[in-house]
Amino acid sequence: MKKLTSLFVALAAAVSLSAQEAGTDKSALELFNEGQELQERKQWFDAMDLYQEALLKNPQYGQVWYNMALCSYALGSYDLCVQYADNAAKYERSLAEVQNLKGLALISLGRIDEAKEVFSSILKRYPNNVDARFGLAELDLLDGRISVAEGRYIDALKRDSSNKKALLSLALVSSEMGKTAAAEQYIKQALSFYSGEAEVHYMASYLSAKAGDYATAEQRARAAMQINGDLDKAYALLGQILYAQGRYEEVIDICDFRIGRNRECSTAWYLKGLSQQKLERNFDAIETYQTGLNINPQDEVMRNALELLVAQTLTIEDPRRNSWAQYHSKKAEEFGRNFDGISERYEYQKALSVAPLNAAVRQSFAEMLERDGLYELYLQQLKFIKENAEVLNNGTEVQRDENSPASKRTRAQIKNDDAIENYESLLKNNIASRWNVDPFYIDKTRWNIGIYYTKKPVQLFHADLEEISALAARVSFNGVPSTAVDVEAKPVASYGEAFRLARTQGRDYFVIMTSEETERTYSIDATIYSARTGTKTKEIHVYRTGNDCMAKSLQRFRSGVLDILPIRGKVLQNVQGTLLLDLGKNDGIDVGAEFNIVRKGRIETNDEGPGIRFNKKDFLGTVKVTACDEEISEGKYKKNGFYDTLNVGDEIILVKNKDDAENQNGNSATDSRPAADADGKAATQAAEAEEKAAIKESLKPVSRENDLIHLIREIL
């Protein structure tokens, strides 16, 4: 009996196992259907796994290839999307649908001409295809042709009056063009047709927030969350809306909820830290920013927010500064290995602004200066390290000289001491020694510039982006001794307000700047005006993508401002017609440079355009440089007229510079100094080439992503 029972159990188990195996042997169609269900729930990876299984059973299944392309597009794998779309085109009958997806992927890859060819070929074959019109409209938006894109969306809507993408795109485009009533009408139409879709309520919320109607925006964002509780971007937008209203405790709650769902959500960490900062819980904010940066070290806006807060709240001796400076010092080393001296210098300066007492960073910076031939600056850094050795080494006992009872000197100390002795000997007959002056205590400030920023009602990624960008731009000028740059604490409402503030604050120039970002891009648009007359002097447009896009944009903005500033100094001493000047090689001049000398305080910016002007009666003479060191120079004075009325402190303005290979200096300081002559023209061939490149970049219709394009791409 027991044997029969055992046999029955074994047979039952075998039948059960056979049934399970039969259940896993699904057809390609069944796998495709299950994959579609996962795809609808945005479980892209799981869906693609099932699609791969389906393709093993049927490699010619065109619809599976197409859905693989859709998932790849959603995941940002645009190369794979193009590849899968090409495979789908071999087997799928609905060729236009596949080609449209391929065109969108090509746009995301920056292959604009190929994308345009794809969409145009679709319209030749299918003149009423609305998706191809959407693709061409996106290309128009990338090139800044908003009105042309609007026309394409209107054409698409004529062919399908309830098309969701056409309605939402028109609402967004109309809002961008300032057609608020039209935008509201389109969004109401979309809500009437698709009231049960969270995506439509999300777009409606964004448009209300953009119009400054935060109450309606909040209602619509909460409606989107009720329809789809997994729509994280709706929670993110609600956080931005609450932040704009100053409801910071509620913002922190929203951020904590998002972090609880996804700890790697760096924008939630950023907004939480920003809200804590607004509540003056600065130490909590620093900790929050630090956690966010540990998760996403590439979040440049959050890093700038942290560094700005650290500068305001922590003492320079705080040991935490060293860990934050390490990020920039490592970046500097990377740029150095790639022979990018300008970026290397920028990152070392950022590191030292965060941790001025970090001995290792300062030593590396000093070695970079020596490599670039800036021996006086190198010597200055070594002396700083030696004089502050105890502080720089975190209070540990060090030997300050050979008679000190402290422990023996380290190898680095011995090397630095030897270098100091050698360079002091080499430089003992330089201009500074002959005139008995210390050039590093000379005030070289000549240009007073104000930065003012305008602000959007709501941001999709980083709140207060404009303010942080403006403050970071000011910090980038810290290594430019000839400029004093300040930022107005609050955003300006108009050009008139900025002009009034700049005029009353005694600026030479003022800049009105805006900044934009997407997940992978960052841009600055700025206009420079004369603070005396209010006339436009120059426009700067910068657009960068990928890692370090914010840092690269700020560097380009800085050089764009410096390009229009004339090289300007003053007379320090006058001995029998030989003048000591407070300009040197680091200021972009060399032996043979010629200057006009103008009575102190009489130089003004031109009425229009770059350059300066002065009254003829204030012209005192000229000086030609005969000897030049890094920070100061001397030259022969030629007076104007019969009487010598020159005084110490009178100003000099460059009129002619020596322009040869020797004058280019080839060092990393070249982008951190004024680069124009008295007429506002490039002082050297190198500066002229840089200026032409900048003008070309500003005028070229760059394909630029922005909030508008980002949102339109999200419409499914």
C-alpha positions in Angstrom: 0.0 0.0 0.0 2.9 2.3 0.9 4.5 1.6 -2.5 1.3 2.5 -4.4 1.0 5.7 -2.4 4.6 6.7 -3.2 4.1 5.9 -6.8 0.9 8.1 -6.9 2.8 11.0 -5.3 5.7 10.7 -7.8 3.3 10.6 -10.8 1.4 13.7 -9.4 4.6 15.6 -9.0 5.7 14.7 -12.5 2.4 15.9 -14.0 2.6 19.1 -12.0 6.2 19.8 -13.2 5.1 19.0 -16.8 2.3 21.5 -16.5 4.6 24.2 -15.1 7.0 23.7 -18.0 4.2 23.9 -20.5 3.1 27.1 -18.8 6.6 28.8 -19.4 6.6 27.8 -23.0 4.8 30.9 -24.2 4.5 32.0 -27.8 6.1 35.2 -29.1 2.6 36.8 -29.2 2.0 36.0 -25.5 5.4 37.4 -24.5 4.7 40.5 -26.6 1.4 41.1 -24.9 2.9 40.7 -21.4 5.7 43.1 -22.4 3.2 45.7 -23.5 1.4 45.6 -20.1 4.8 46.2 -18.4 5.6 49.0 -20.9 2.3 50.7 -20.2 3.3 50.8 -16.5 6.7 52.2 -17.6 8.6 49.2 -16.4 10.9 49.5 -19.3 13.6 47.0 -18.4 11.2 44.2 -17.5 9.3 44.9 -20.8 12.5 44.7 -22.8 13.4 41.4 -21.2 10.1 39.9 -22.4 10.6 41.4 -25.9 14.0 39.9 -26.1 12.5 36.5 -25.3 9.8 37.1 -28.0 12.5 37.9 -30.6 14.3 34.6 -29.8 11.2 32.8 -30.9 10.5 35.1 -33.9 13.4 37.4 -35.0 11.2 38.9 -37.7 8.5 40.2 -35.3 8.4 43.9 -36.4 6.1 45.1 -33.7 8.4 43.8 -31.0 11.4 45.6 -32.6 9.3 48.8 -32.6 8.4 48.5 -29.0 12.0 47.8 -28.1 12.8 51.1 -29.8 10.1 52.8 -27.8 11.5 51.5 -24.5 15.0 52.5 -25.5 13.8 56.0 -26.4 12.1 56.2 -23.0 15.4 55.2 -21.3 17.4 57.7 -23.2 19.3 55.0 -25.2 18.9 56.8 -28.5 21.6 54.9 -30.4 19.8 51.7 -29.6 16.5 53.2 -30.5 17.7 54.1 -34.0 19.1 50.5 -34.3 15.9 48.9 -33.2 13.8 51.2 -35.4 15.9 50.2 -38.4 15.2 46.5 -37.6 11.5 47.2 -37.2 11.4 49.0 -40.6 12.4 45.7 -42.2 9.4 43.8 -40.9 6.8 46.3 -39.8 4.1 47.5 -42.2 3.4 50.8 -40.3 6.6 52.3 -41.7 5.7 56.0 -40.9 5.3 55.2 -37.1 8.7 53.6 -37.0 10.4 56.3 -39.0 8.9 59.0 -36.8 10.4 57.4 -33.7 13.7 57.1 -35.5 13.6 60.8 -36.3 13.0 61.8 -32.7 15.9 59.6 -31.6 18.1 61.3 -34.2 17.2 64.7 -32.8 18.2 63.6 -29.3 21.5 62.4 -30.7 22.1 65.8 -32.3 21.9 64.4 -35.8 19.6 67.2 -36.9 20.1 67.0 -40.7 19.4 63.2 -40.7 16.2 63.8 -38.6 14.9 66.5 -40.9 15.4 64.2 -43.9 13.5 61.4 -42.2 10.5 63.6 -41.4 10.5 65.2 -44.8 10.5 61.8 -46.5 7.5 60.7 -44.4 5.5 63.8 -45.4 6.3 63.2 -49.1 4.8 59.8 -48.8 2.1 60.5 -46.2 1.1 64.3 -46.5 -1.3 64.1 -43.6 1.0 62.4 -41.1 0.8 64.5 -37.9 3.7 62.8 -36.1 6.1 63.9 -38.9 4.8 67.4 -38.5 5.5 67.1 -34.7 9.1 66.1 -35.5 9.7 69.0 -37.9 8.1 71.3 -35.3 10.6 70.1 -32.7 13.4 70.9 -35.1 12.0 74.4 -35.5 11.9 74.9 -31.8 15.5 73.7 -31.4 16.5 76.4 -33.9 14.4 79.0 -32.2 11.7 79.3 -34.9 8.8 79.2 -32.5 6.2 80.8 -34.8 7.0 78.2 -37.5 6.6 75.4 -35.0 3.3 76.9 -34.0 2.1 76.8 -37.6 3.0 73.1 -37.8 1.1 72.2 -34.6 -1.9 74.1 -35.9 -1.8 72.2 -39.2 -1.7 68.9 -37.2 -4.6 70.0 -35.1 -6.6 70.7 -38.2 -6.1 67.1 -39.3 -7.0 65.8 -35.8 -9.0 68.2 -33.7 -8.6 66.1 -30.5 -4.9 65.2 -30.9 -3.5 65.4 -27.4 0.1 66.2 -28.4 -1.1 69.0 -30.8 -3.3 70.6 -28.1 -0.6 70.4 -25.3 2.2 71.5 -27.6 0.1 74.5 -28.8 -0.6 75.4 -25.2 3.1 75.3 -24.3 4.2 77.2 -27.4 1.4 79.8 -27.0 2.6 80.4 -23.4 6.2 80.7 -24.6 5.1 83.4 -27.1 3.2 85.3 -24.4 -0.3 84.3 -25.8 -1.7 83.5 -22.4 -5.4 83.4 -23.4 -4.6 81.1 -26.3 -2.6 78.8 -24.1 -5.4 78.6 -21.5 -7.9 77.8 -24.3 -5.8 74.9 -25.7 -5.2 73.5 -22.2 -8.9 73.6 -21.4 -9.6 71.7 -24.7 -7.0 69.1 -23.7 -8.6 68.7 -20.2 -12.1 68.3 -21.7 -10.9 65.5 -24.0 -8.4 63.8 -21.6 -9.7 64.7 -18.1 -8.6 61.2 -16.8 -5.0 61.5 -17.8 -2.4 62.7 -15.2 -0.1 63.9 -17.9 -2.6 66.5 -19.1 -3.2 67.8 -15.6 0.6 68.0 -15.0 1.0 70.2 -18.1 -1.9 72.3 -17.1 -0.3 72.8 -13.6 3.0 73.8 -15.2 1.3 76.4 -17.4 -0.7 77.9 -14.5 2.5 78.1 -12.4 4.3 79.8 -15.3 1.6 82.4 -15.5 2.0 83.0 -11.7 -1.4 81.4 -10.8 0.0 79.2 -8.0 -3.4 78.3 -6.5 -4.7 76.8 -9.8 -1.3 75.2 -10.4 -1.4 73.5 -7.0 -4.9 72.2 -7.7 -3.9 70.8 -11.1 -0.7 69.2 -9.7 -2.6 67.5 -6.9 -5.2 66.2 -9.5 -2.3 64.7 -11.5 -1.1 63.0 -8.3 -4.5 61.6 -7.5 -4.9 60.1 -11.0 -1.4 58.6 -11.0 0.3 58.4 -7.6 3.5 57.2 -9.2 4.0 60.3 -11.4 7.1 61.7 -9.6 7.4 64.7 -11.8 4.0 65.9 -10.5 5.3 65.7 -6.9 8.4 67.6 -8.1 6.4 70.3 -9.7 4.2 70.6 -6.7 7.3 71.1 -4.6 8.4 73.9 -6.9 5.0 75.6 -6.7 5.0 75.4 -2.9 8.6 76.7 -2.8 7.6 79.7 -5.0 4.9 80.5 -2.4 7.4 80.3 0.5 5.7 77.2 2.1 9.1 75.7 2.9 8.0 73.2 5.6 5.5 71.7 3.1 8.3 71.6 0.5 10.5 69.6 2.9 7.6 67.1 3.4 7.2 66.6 -0.4 11.0 66.2 -0.8 11.1 63.6 2.0 8.3 61.7 0.4 10.1 61.6 -3.0 13.4 60.6 -1.3 11.6 57.9 0.6 10.5 56.5 -2.8 13.8 57.1 -4.5 16.8 57.9 -2.4 18.8 58.8 -5.5 16.5 61.6 -6.5 19.1 64.5 -6.3 16.6 67.2 -7.2 14.6 66.4 -4.1 17.7 66.6 -1.9 18.5 70.0 -3.6 15.1 71.5 -3.0 15.0 70.2 0.6 18.4 71.8 1.3 17.3 75.1 -0.4 14.1 75.1 1.8 16.1 74.5 5.0 18.4 77.3 4.0 15.4 79.6 3.5 14.3 78.6 7.1 17.8 79.6 8.2 18.5 76.0 9.2 21.9 76.3 7.5 23.7 73.4 9.1 20.8 71.1 8.2 21.0 72.5 4.7 24.7 71.8 4.4 24.2 68.2 5.5 21.3 67.8 3.0 23.4 69.2 0.1 26.3 67.0 1.1 24.1 63.9 1.0 22.7 64.9 -2.3 26.1 65.4 -3.8 27.3 62.0 -2.5 24.5 60.5 -4.5 25.0 62.7 -7.6 28.4 64.4 -7.6 27.7 65.9 -11.1 24.8 68.1 -9.9 26.6 71.4 -10.5 23.8 73.7 -9.3 23.6 71.9 -5.9 27.4 72.0 -5.6 27.4 75.8 -6.2 24.5 76.2 -3.7 26.5 74.3 -1.1 29.7 76.3 -1.7 27.9 79.6 -1.6 26.3 78.6 1.7 29.6 77.3 3.1 31.2 80.7 2.3 28.5 82.5 4.3 28.3 80.3 7.3 31.5 78.2 8.1 34.9 79.5 9.3 37.8 79.0 6.9 39.4 76.6 9.4 36.4 74.2 9.3 37.9 70.8 8.3 34.9 69.9 6.2 36.0 72.4 3.6 38.9 70.2 2.6 36.6 67.3 1.4 34.5 69.7 -0.7 37.7 71.3 -2.2 38.9 67.9 -3.1 36.3 67.6 -5.8 37.6 70.6 -7.6 41.3 69.7 -7.1 40.7 66.3 -8.7 38.9 68.0 -11.6 41.9 70.4 -12.0 44.3 67.4 -12.2 42.1 65.9 -14.9 42.1 69.1 -16.9 45.9 69.3 -16.4 46.4 65.9 -17.8 44.3 66.9 -20.8 46.4 70.1 -21.3 43.4 72.4 -20.6 45.2 75.0 -18.6 42.3 77.5 -18.4 39.9 75.0 -16.9 42.7 73.7 -14.6 43.3 77.1 -13.2 39.5 77.7 -12.8 39.1 74.5 -10.8 42.1 75.2 -8.5 40.7 78.7 -7.8 37.3 77.1 -7.0 39.0 74.7 -4.7 40.9 77.4 -2.9 37.8 79.6 -2.6 36.2 76.6 -0.7 39.3 75.7 1.4 41.8 78.6 1.4 43.9 76.8 4.0 44.2 73.5 2.2 48.0 73.0 1.8 47.8 70.2 -0.8 45.6 72.2 -3.1 47.7 75.3 -2.7 50.9 73.4 -3.4 49.4 71.9 -6.6 48.2 75.4 -7.7 51.7 76.8 -7.0 53.2 74.0 -9.2 50.8 74.9 -12.0 51.9 78.5 -11.8 55.6 77.5 -12.0 54.8 75.3 -15.0 53.2 78.2 -16.7 56.2 80.5 -16.1 54.4 82.7 -13.5 57.4 82.6 -11.1 56.4 85.6 -9.0 53.0 84.2 -8.3 54.6 80.8 -7.6 57.0 82.4 -5.1 54.0 84.2 -3.4 52.1 80.9 -3.0 55.2 79.1 -1.5 55.7 82.0 1.0 52.0 81.8 1.9 52.4 78.0 2.6 55.5 78.6 4.7 54.1 81.5 6.7 50.8 79.6 7.4 52.4 76.2 7.8 50.9 75.6 11.3 47.4 76.4 10.2 47.7 74.7 6.8 48.7 71.5 8.5 45.7 71.5 10.8 47.6 72.7 13.9 50.2 69.9 13.8 53.7 70.8 15.0 56.1 71.7 12.1 59.5 73.2 11.9 59.2 76.8 10.8 63.0 77.4 10.5 66.3 75.5 11.1 66.5 76.7 14.7 63.0 75.6 15.7 62.8 72.9 18.4 59.9 71.3 16.5 60.3 68.0 14.6 62.4 67.8 11.5 61.2 69.4 8.3 59.3 67.3 5.8 60.6 66.6 2.3 58.0 69.0 0.9 59.1 71.7 3.3 62.7 71.3 2.4 61.8 71.5 -1.3 59.7 74.6 -0.9 62.3 76.3 1.2 64.9 75.6 -1.4 62.6 76.9 -4.1 61.9 80.1 -2.1 65.6 80.7 -1.7 66.3 80.1 -5.4 63.5 82.3 -6.7 64.2 85.1 -4.3 67.8 85.1 -5.6 66.6 85.0 -9.2 64.1 87.8 -8.7 66.2 90.1 -6.5 66.9 92.4 -9.4 63.3 92.6 -10.7 61.3 95.8 -11.0 59.6 95.3 -7.6 63.0 95.1 -5.9 64.4 98.1 -7.7 61.4 100.2 -6.8 61.0 98.7 -3.4 57.3 97.8 -3.7 55.3 94.6 -3.1 53.1 94.2 -6.2 50.8 91.8 -4.5 49.4 94.5 -2.2 48.5 96.9 -5.0 44.8 97.5 -5.6 44.3 96.9 -9.3 40.5 97.2 -9.3 39.5 99.3 -12.3 36.1 98.1 -13.4 32.9 98.0 -11.3 30.3 95.6 -12.8 26.9 94.7 -11.5 25.1 91.5 -12.3 21.3 91.5 -12.3 19.1 88.5 -13.0 15.5 87.8 -14.0 13.6 84.9 -12.6 11.0 82.5 -13.9 7.9 81.8 -11.7 8.8 78.1 -11.6 11.7 75.8 -12.6 11.4 72.2 -13.7 14.8 71.1 -12.2 16.5 73.5 -9.8 14.6 76.2 -8.0 16.5 79.6 -7.8 18.6 78.5 -10.7 19.0 82.1 -11.9 20.1 83.4 -8.5 22.6 80.7 -8.0 24.0 81.1 -11.5 24.4 84.9 -11.0 26.2 84.3 -7.7 28.4 81.6 -9.2 29.2 84.0 -12.0 30.3 86.6 -9.5 32.6 84.0 -7.8 34.2 83.2 -11.1 35.6 86.8 -11.2 37.4 86.3 -7.9 40.6 85.6 -9.7 40.4 88.7 -11.8 42.0 91.5 -9.8 41.0 94.3 -12.1 37.2 93.8 -11.7 34.9 94.3 -8.8 31.7 92.3 -9.5 28.6 92.3 -7.4 25.2 90.6 -7.7 21.9 92.2 -6.7 20.3 90.1 -4.0 16.8 90.0 -5.5 15.8 89.5 -9.2 15.0 92.6 -11.2 11.6 93.0 -12.9 12.8 95.0 -15.9 15.7 96.6 -17.7 14.6 100.0 -16.2 15.1 98.7 -12.6 18.5 97.2 -13.4 19.6 100.5 -15.0 18.4 102.6 -12.1 20.2 100.3 -9.6 23.5 100.3 -11.6 23.4 104.0 -12.1 22.8 104.8 -8.4 25.4 102.2 -7.3 28.1 103.8 -9.5 28.8 100.9 -11.8 30.7 101.1 -15.1 28.7 98.3 -16.7 25.7 96.2 -15.7 24.7 92.8 -16.9 21.2 91.4 -17.1 21.5 87.6 -17.3 19.1 84.6 -17.5 20.0 81.0 -17.3 18.2 77.8 -18.4 18.9 74.1 -18.0 17.6 70.6 -18.9 18.8 67.3 -17.6 21.9 67.4 -19.8 22.3 71.1 -20.9 22.9 74.5 -19.4 22.8 78.0 -21.0 23.4 81.6 -20.2 22.0 84.6 -22.1 23.3 87.9 -21.0 23.3 91.5 -22.2 25.9 94.0 -21.1 24.9 97.7 -20.8 26.8 100.9 -20.0 25.7 102.0 -16.5 26.3 105.6 -17.5 24.0 105.8 -20.5 22.1 102.5 -20.4 23.0 101.6 -24.0 23.6 98.1 -25.0 27.3 97.2 -25.2 27.3 93.4 -26.0 25.3 90.2 -25.9 26.6 86.9 -24.7 25.0 83.6 -25.5 26.5 80.4 -24.1 25.2 76.9 -24.4 26.9 73.8 -23.1 26.0 70.1 -22.8 27.3 67.1 -20.8 29.4 67.1 -17.7 30.8 70.4 -16.4 28.4 72.3 -18.6 27.7 74.9 -15.9 31.3 75.4 -15.1 32.2 75.7 -18.8 29.4 78.2 -19.4 30.5 80.4 -16.5 34.0 80.4 -17.8 32.8 81.5 -21.2 30.6 84.2 -19.7 33.5 85.5 -17.7 35.7 85.8 -20.8 32.9 87.3 -22.7 32.7 90.2 -20.2 36.4 90.6 -20.0 36.7 90.7 -23.8 35.1 94.2 -23.9 37.1 95.7 -20.9 40.1 97.8 -21.9 43.4 97.1 -20.2 43.5 99.9 -17.7 46.0 100.8 -14.8 47.5 103.6 -12.9 50.8 105.4 -12.3 52.4 104.2 -9.1 55.6 106.3 -9.1 57.4 108.9 -11.3 61.1 109.3 -11.2 62.5 111.8 -13.8 60.2 110.6 -16.6 60.4 106.9 -15.8 57.0 105.7 -14.6 56.2 102.6 -12.5 52.9 101.2 -13.7 50.6 98.7 -11.9 50.2 96.5 -15.0 52.4 93.6 -16.1 52.5 90.4 -18.1 49.6 88.9 -16.2 47.5 91.8 -17.3 48.2 91.0 -20.9 51.0 93.6 -21.7 54.6 93.4 -22.5 57.6 95.6 -23.5 56.5 97.9 -26.3 52.9 98.4 -25.1 51.8 102.1 -25.3 49.3 103.8 -23.1 47.5 107.2 -22.9 47.7 108.9 -19.5 44.5 110.5 -18.3 43.8 112.6 -15.2 42.5 110.4 -12.3 38.8 109.8 -12.3 38.1 111.3 -15.8 37.8 108.1 -17.8 34.2 107.2 -18.8 32.6 104.4 -20.8 31.6 105.2 -24.4 28.1 106.4 -25.0 27.5 103.4 -27.2 29.4 100.2 -27.7 32.6 99.1 -25.8 35.6 101.3 -25.1 36.3 104.4 -23.1 36.4 108.2 -23.7 37.8 111.2 -21.9 38.0 115.0 -22.4 41.1 116.2 -24.3 42.0 118.6 -21.5 42.4 115.6 -19.2 45.0 113.9 -21.6 48.4 114.2 -19.8 50.7 112.3 -22.2 51.8 108.8 -23.1 54.0 106.1 -21.7 55.7 103.2 -23.5 56.6 100.2 -21.6 60.4 99.5 -21.4 60.5 96.7 -18.8 57.8 94.4 -17.7 57.4 91.8 -14.9 54.4 89.7 -14.1 52.5 92.3 -12.0 54.1 95.7 -12.6 56.1 97.4 -15.4 58.1 100.6 -16.0 58.0 102.9 -19.0 59.2 106.2 -20.5 56.8 109.1 -20.1 56.1 111.7 -22.8 54.2 114.6 -21.6 51.4 116.4 -23.5 52.1 120.1 -24.0 54.6 122.4 -22.2 53.7 121.7 -18.6 54.2 118.4 -16.8 50.9 117.9 -14.8 51.3 114.2 -14.1 50.5 113.0 -10.6 50.9 109.6 -9.0 47.5 107.9 -9.2 46.7 109.2 -12.7 45.3 106.5 -15.0 46.7 104.7 -18.0 44.7 103.2 -20.8 46.1 100.8 -23.5 46.2 102.1 -27.0 48.7 99.8 -28.6 50.1 96.4 -27.5 53.0 94.4 -28.7 51.4 91.6 -30.7 53.7 88.6 -31.3 54.2 85.1 -30.0 56.0 86.4 -26.9 53.1 88.4 -25.8 50.7 85.5 -25.8 52.5 84.2 -22.7 50.8 80.8 -23.3 49.6 80.4 -19.7 46.3 79.7 -18.0 45.8 83.3 -17.0 44.8 84.4 -20.4 41.1 84.2 -19.9 41.1 85.9 -16.5 42.0 89.5 -17.5 40.6 92.3 -19.6 41.6 91.9 -23.2 40.7 95.2 -25.1 42.3 98.5 -25.9 40.9 102.0 -25.4 38.4 101.5 -28.3 37.1 98.2 -26.9 38.8 96.3 -29.6 40.9 93.1 -29.1 44.3 94.0 -27.8 46.1 91.1 -29.3 45.6 88.6 -32.2 44.8 85.9 -29.7 42.1 88.1 -28.1 40.7 88.9 -31.6 40.5 85.2 -32.5 38.7 84.6 -29.2 36.3 87.5 -29.8 35.5 86.3 -33.3 34.8 82.8 -32.1 32.4 84.2 -29.4 30.6 86.3 -32.0 30.2 83.3 -34.3 28.9 81.2 -31.4 26.4 83.9 -30.4 25.0 84.5 -33.9 24.9 80.8 -35.0 21.3 79.4 -34.6 22.4 76.7 -32.1 20.0 73.8 -31.6 19.2 74.4 -28.0 17.1 72.3 -25.6 15.0 74.1 -23.0 12.0 73.7 -20.8 9.6 74.0 -23.8 11.3 71.3 -25.8 11.8 69.1 -22.7 8.0 69.2 -21.9 6.9 68.6 -25.5 9.2 65.6 -25.8 7.4 64.1 -22.7 4.0 64.3 -24.3 3.1 60.7 -25.4 
